[in-house]
Amino acid sequence: MHAHAIDTYLLRIREQMDRIATRQRPAIETAGTWMADALTAGRFVFVFGTGHSHLLAEEPFYRAGGLVGVVPILDDDLMLHRSASRSTELERESGRAGPLLTRYGVSRGDVLLVASNGGRNAVPIEMALEARQRGARAIALTNLVQTRAWPSRHSSGKHLADVADLVVDNEGVDGDAAVEIPGIPTRVGPTSTVTGALIVNLMALHCIEVIRSRGGAPDVFVSSNAGGESHNASRIAAMRLINPHL
């Protein structure tokens, strides 16, 4: 009798999380330290992704216990709610990254985390390239198995992992979906959102710990459902100029 799909999926997720905890911890800690460097210098942590990866830009934003200085870069054209199929086409177009970074004011001293499971499309690649040109540190959150399996769609022939300052691998499989069910011709059960959210939160936790170890006071949101309204209001007022999503 074959294993139930739920059990197989849970196993695959646990296996990936274990690999992340061991293989990716040094990169995750470096990312968190870079985030701490930016925030203590009065700069910001920007997070970007296209398609489903944009969920990882929203994951650390405006969360209970989340860093106030996180700014998601959200472009309707590159997300799923307007036209999912069109967003797939647009993320392959060159020339979109520069205007986005200008709109959000990404500059020297900032950190930009770019999430892209495949790491082969033009927009995520150019986001990292352009951010580095502006003096920001670029961190790639990607799937290195899939990266190595497929050619780049960017004119440089490079993938996101090739152009970032730091790479964190989500330890996923080629194609993201990880579960085989008899009679189904393709794997199901994508993992990159689950593991990506874990990685983003691990980075934030390390960032907070580093800031505190340096004698700083990490600025975080408090749940609005647990008495955090006045605390959050002052942070929102201070961040509105840089973060259009508050």
Backbone torsions as a table, in degrees:
resi	resn	phi	psi	omega
1	MET	NA	132.0	-178.0
2	HIS	-77.6	156.4	178.9
3	ALA	-67.5	146.3	175.4
4	HIS	-64.9	146.4	-177.8
5	ALA	-59.1	-38.0	179.5
6	ILE	-60.2	-45.1	-178.8
7	ASP	-65.8	-40.5	179.3
8	THR	-63.7	-43.0	-180.0
9	TYR	-63.4	-45.8	178.4
10	LEU	-59.7	-38.9	178.2
11	LEU	-63.8	-46.6	-179.3
12	ARG	-61.8	-41.4	179.2
13	ILE	-63.4	-45.3	179.2
14	ARG	-61.6	-40.7	179.2
15	GLU	-62.8	-43.7	178.9
16	GLN	-65.3	-42.0	178.9
17	MET	-62.2	-38.8	178.2
18	ASP	-65.1	-40.9	178.0
19	ARG	-65.7	-40.0	178.0
20	ILE	-61.4	-44.6	-176.7
21	ALA	-62.6	-32.7	-177.8
22	THR	-95.4	-52.7	-173.9
23	ARG	-77.9	-32.9	-172.1
24	GLN	-101.4	-2.7	-176.4
25	ARG	-58.3	-44.7	179.2
26	PRO	-58.0	-42.7	179.8
27	ALA	-67.8	-39.0	179.0
28	ILE	-63.6	-41.9	178.9
29	GLU	-66.9	-38.3	175.8
30	THR	-62.4	-43.4	178.2
31	ALA	-59.8	-45.4	178.8
32	GLY	-62.6	-37.5	177.9
33	THR	-66.3	-41.9	177.0
34	TRP	-62.7	-38.7	176.3
35	MET	-62.3	-42.1	177.4
36	ALA	-62.9	-41.3	177.3
37	ASP	-56.8	-46.4	-177.9
38	ALA	-64.7	-48.7	-174.4
39	LEU	-67.7	-38.3	179.6
40	THR	-71.9	-20.2	176.6
41	ALA	-90.9	5.9	179.4
42	GLY	81.4	15.0	177.5
43	ARG	-100.1	-166.6	-169.7
44	PHE	-135.2	161.8	175.4
45	VAL	-110.3	113.5	178.3
46	PHE	-99.7	144.0	-179.8
47	VAL	-131.0	133.7	-175.3
48	PHE	-139.8	144.9	171.1
49	GLY	-161.0	154.6	176.2
50	THR	-107.2	162.8	179.7
51	GLY	56.5	-137.6	179.1
52	HIS	-66.4	-22.0	178.8
53	SER	-66.5	-17.7	177.7
54	HIS	-65.8	-20.6	176.1
55	LEU	-60.7	-30.3	-179.9
56	LEU	-76.2	-20.9	172.9
57	ALA	-73.2	-29.9	179.3
58	GLU	-85.9	-24.1	-174.8
59	GLU	-54.3	-49.2	-176.0
60	PRO	-89.4	2.7	-173.0
61	PHE	-91.9	128.4	173.4
62	TYR	55.2	46.3	-178.6
63	ARG	-108.1	150.2	169.9
64	ALA	-60.9	122.4	-177.0
65	GLY	81.3	2.9	-178.8
66	GLY	-92.0	156.1	-177.8
67	LEU	-68.3	133.1	178.6
68	VAL	-66.5	-33.0	-174.4
69	GLY	-82.5	14.1	176.5
70	VAL	-89.9	128.6	-179.4
71	VAL	-122.2	115.7	176.4
72	PRO	-78.3	139.5	173.1
73	ILE	-98.8	107.5	-173.4
74	LEU	-120.7	115.0	178.0
75	ASP	-114.9	116.8	-177.2
76	ASP	-51.2	-36.9	-176.5
77	ASP	-67.7	-22.2	-175.7
78	LEU	-105.6	7.5	178.2
79	MET	-106.1	-168.7	-170.9
80	LEU	-104.5	-18.7	-168.8
81	HIS	-75.7	-23.4	-179.3
82	ARG	-87.0	-53.6	174.4
83	SER	-160.1	105.6	-176.5
84	ALA	-61.3	-44.0	-177.7
85	SER	-67.8	-37.7	178.4
86	ARG	-67.2	-36.2	179.3
87	SER	-63.2	-34.4	177.1
88	THR	-63.5	-39.6	177.9
89	GLU	-67.7	-43.0	-173.6
90	LEU	-70.4	-30.6	-178.4
91	GLU	-71.5	-8.4	176.7
92	ARG	-93.1	-4.1	-177.0
93	GLU	-87.3	135.0	173.7
94	SER	-78.1	157.5	172.9
95	GLY	93.6	0.4	-178.3
96	ARG	-91.9	-21.5	-173.5
97	ALA	-70.6	-45.9	-176.7
98	GLY	-55.1	-52.8	178.0
99	PRO	-59.1	-36.2	178.3
100	LEU	-64.4	-45.3	-179.6
101	LEU	-66.2	-35.2	176.7
102	THR	-66.8	-43.3	-179.4
103	ARG	-58.7	-37.7	-177.4
104	TYR	-92.6	-7.1	176.6
105	GLY	74.2	30.2	178.4
106	VAL	-67.5	128.1	-175.9
107	SER	-152.4	-171.0	-174.2
108	ARG	-55.3	133.8	178.6
109	GLY	94.9	-15.3	178.0
110	ASP	-79.1	167.4	170.5
111	VAL	-119.7	135.2	174.0
112	LEU	-119.3	117.7	173.6
113	LEU	-96.5	120.3	-179.7
114	VAL	-110.6	118.7	178.9
115	ALA	-101.5	125.2	176.4
116	SER	-156.8	113.2	-175.3
117	ASN	-61.7	-45.1	-179.0
118	GLY	-84.8	-32.5	177.5
119	GLY	65.0	23.8	-173.4
120	ARG	-114.8	-9.2	-176.8
121	ASN	-90.0	157.3	-169.7
122	ALA	-63.6	-44.4	-171.7
123	VAL	-63.0	-51.6	178.1
124	PRO	-59.6	-39.7	179.7
125	ILE	-62.8	-46.5	-178.7
126	GLU	-71.3	-27.2	174.3
127	MET	-60.6	-45.1	179.2
128	ALA	-66.7	-45.0	-179.8
129	LEU	-60.6	-47.6	-177.4
130	GLU	-67.8	-38.7	179.5
131	ALA	-62.0	-42.5	179.1
132	ARG	-64.6	-37.8	177.1
133	GLN	-62.6	-28.4	180.0
134	ARG	-88.4	0.8	176.9
135	GLY	93.2	8.9	176.6
136	ALA	-91.5	155.9	173.7
137	ARG	-88.4	133.6	-178.0
138	ALA	-109.8	124.5	177.7
139	ILE	-112.6	129.4	177.7
140	ALA	-99.2	129.9	170.3
141	LEU	-112.0	107.7	-168.3
142	THR	-147.9	-178.0	-179.8
143	ASN	-116.3	105.4	-173.0
144	LEU	-71.8	-27.2	175.4
145	VAL	-63.8	-46.7	179.4
146	GLN	-69.4	-37.9	177.9
147	THR	-55.3	-44.7	-176.6
148	ARG	-77.0	-15.5	-176.5
149	ALA	-87.1	-19.7	-171.8
150	TRP	-132.2	143.7	-179.4
151	PRO	-71.8	154.5	176.8
152	SER	-67.8	148.8	172.3
153	ARG	-98.6	4.0	-179.5
154	HIS	-91.7	150.1	-176.0
155	SER	-60.6	-24.9	-180.0
156	SER	-75.2	-17.2	-174.6
157	GLY	79.2	3.8	-178.1
158	LYS	-97.8	158.4	174.9
159	HIS	-102.8	169.3	177.8
160	LEU	-54.4	-41.3	-178.9
161	ALA	-63.3	-22.5	-178.8
162	ASP	-81.8	-19.9	-170.3
163	VAL	-114.4	-4.2	-179.4
164	ALA	-87.2	160.2	175.1
165	ASP	-75.2	-26.8	-176.4
166	LEU	-148.7	141.1	-179.0
167	VAL	-121.7	130.3	171.8
168	VAL	-117.1	122.5	-177.5
169	ASP	-92.2	130.1	177.5
170	ASN	-79.9	0.6	173.9
171	GLU	62.8	27.9	-179.8
172	GLY	-84.9	178.8	178.6
173	VAL	-98.1	164.8	175.8
174	ASP	-61.4	127.2	-179.9
175	GLY	91.0	-5.7	173.9
176	ASP	75.3	-51.0	-180.0
177	ALA	-65.0	139.2	-167.4
178	ALA	-124.3	1.8	-173.3
179	VAL	-117.4	129.9	174.5
180	GLU	-101.5	130.0	176.8
181	ILE	-119.5	127.0	-179.2
182	PRO	-53.2	132.4	179.4
183	GLY	91.1	-10.5	176.8
184	ILE	-101.7	122.9	-171.4
185	PRO	-74.2	-9.7	-179.6
186	THR	-134.6	154.3	178.4
187	ARG	-67.3	152.8	177.9
188	VAL	-129.2	174.5	179.0
189	GLY	80.9	70.8	178.4
190	PRO	-67.2	149.9	-173.1
191	THR	-120.1	-14.5	-167.5
192	SER	-66.5	-27.6	178.0
193	THR	-72.7	-41.5	178.9
194	VAL	-62.7	-51.7	-177.8
195	THR	-71.1	-34.4	178.5
196	GLY	-64.1	-42.6	177.7
197	ALA	-63.1	-39.7	176.0
198	LEU	-59.0	-48.9	-176.8
199	ILE	-63.1	-44.5	180.0
200	VAL	-59.9	-41.8	179.8
201	ASN	-71.4	-34.4	175.2
202	LEU	-63.9	-41.3	176.0
203	MET	-59.4	-46.4	-178.6
204	ALA	-63.4	-41.7	179.2
205	LEU	-61.2	-44.5	179.5
206	HIS	-65.9	-39.1	176.9
207	CYS	-56.7	-49.2	-179.4
208	ILE	-60.6	-42.3	-180.0
209	GLU	-64.7	-40.4	179.6
210	VAL	-65.6	-45.8	178.9
211	ILE	-58.5	-43.0	-179.8
212	ARG	-66.5	-38.7	-179.0
213	SER	-66.8	-22.3	177.8
214	ARG	-88.0	2.4	179.8
215	GLY	90.8	6.7	-179.4
216	GLY	-87.3	174.8	177.7
217	ALA	-118.4	98.6	-178.3
218	PRO	-57.7	131.7	-177.5
219	ASP	-94.1	113.3	-176.9
220	VAL	-130.4	156.3	174.4
221	PHE	-79.4	154.9	175.8
222	VAL	-116.1	146.0	-179.7
223	SER	-54.5	127.9	177.5
224	SER	-70.4	-13.8	176.4
225	ASN	-93.1	4.2	179.9
226	ALA	-134.0	40.4	173.9
227	GLY	82.9	18.6	-175.2
228	GLY	-94.1	6.1	-172.0
229	GLU	-56.8	-51.9	-176.6
230	SER	-68.8	-39.0	176.7
231	HIS	-58.4	-48.2	-177.2
232	ASN	-69.3	-34.8	-176.3
233	ALA	-59.0	-40.8	-179.8
234	SER	-67.9	-35.5	178.8
235	ARG	-70.3	-40.1	179.1
236	ILE	-62.9	-44.2	180.0
237	ALA	-60.5	-39.3	-178.1
238	ALA	-73.6	-28.0	-173.8
239	MET	-97.0	-8.3	-172.2
240	ARG	-61.3	-31.0	-178.6
241	LEU	-66.8	-34.7	-179.1
242	ILE	-94.5	-28.5	-174.9
243	ASN	-113.0	100.5	-176.3
244	PRO	-69.5	-9.2	-175.8
245	HIS	-93.6	1.8	174.2
246	LEU	-91.0	NA	NA
